[in-house]
């Protein structure tokens, strides 16, 4: 049985030349990570090669259809990890340098089962942020993704009367459009007997997490946004 020497990491649009045959102008390439003799990944993002689907199929001993399916699945997994990282940073980065008591309240509020286990909230917050930032800094299938508080954007959240999120929209940079959006949001909230909240986050999905967080988390979210854009 043939032993694979490569792991499929995803689909790449930024590299349009095949590292195997040199063909240029490809619409996309497949990112391949080398494996050691035991089948474990043997390298970092710098060791990844980018092959066209036909060359990738040849070195893997697969059909091009199987290569494309594996690359799509790997990229979907990567996108999910990126999304989790954005949510983690959006929640915990604002309290990274907050007083220890506030960090503990935020962390244990989201992880109540660890309160009496000896797990230190400050250590866990630091670990989670380091892992999330490393995820977004990985360049295996694309350039680094924004990961700092300075990269946060504001989102307006409209809640329905049952506290379900009715609408999430990114707040425009232009002041006139921002005022128009705020007026429209208040009007819509009145129509559905809901409420309006504005939070800062790395993505719309992360903004949903922040909007449902406790008051202290949202308080630090507002503080750090204001400090970053003073």
HELIX and SHEET records of a PDB file:
HELIX    1   1 UNK A   45  UNK A   47  5                                   3    
HELIX    2   2 UNK A   53  UNK A   60  1                                   8    
HELIX    3   3 UNK A   64  UNK A   92  1                                  29    
HELIX    4   4 UNK A   93  UNK A   95  5                                   3    
HELIX    5   5 UNK A  100  UNK A  110  1                                  11    
HELIX    6   6 UNK A  112  UNK A  114  5                                   3    
HELIX    7   7 UNK A  121  UNK A  137  1                                  17    
HELIX    8   8 UNK A  149  UNK A  151  5                                   3    
HELIX    9   9 UNK A  175  UNK A  191  1                                  17    
HELIX   10  10 UNK A  204  UNK A  212  1                                   9    
HELIX   11  11 UNK A  215  UNK A  228  1                                  14    
SHEET    1   A 3 UNK A   6  UNK A  12  0                                        
SHEET    2   A 3 UNK A  29  UNK A  34 -1                                        
SHEET    3   A 3 UNK A  49  UNK A  51 -1                                        
SHEET    1   B 3 UNK A 165  UNK A 170  0                                        
SHEET    2   B 3 UNK A 153  UNK A 159 -1                                        
SHEET    3   B 3 UNK A 195  UNK A 201 -1                                        
END                                                                             
